[in-house]
Amino acid sequence: MSPSRAQLAQQIVDAGRFLYGRGWSPATSSNYSTRLSASEALLTVSGKHKGQLGLDDVLATDMQGQSLEAGKKPSAETLLHTQLYSWKAEIGA
């Protein structure tokens, strides 16, 4: 069974906190993502502190990098993530 959206979002939050805790992702640098479906991805929103991420700091986008959630802004690197997902179906995160 595939992980749910909530489980995938929690994994992104956990990864951000882990990487921040190791000093590998200071403050608002970096963005994390995972493929949600063939046409959607989950990404960290723009400008959020990675050591303080919560579930509300993850948004869904289409593969053109457009937010699918009102009021949530994708990061500048969103297209890098979505283009990789579009390029190779086996890329998952």
Secondary structure, 3 states (H helix, E strand, C coil): CCCCHHHHHHHHHHHHHHHHHCCCCCCCCCCCEEECCCCEEEEEECCCCHHHCCHHHEEEEECCCCECCCCCCECCCHHHHHHHHHHCCCCCC
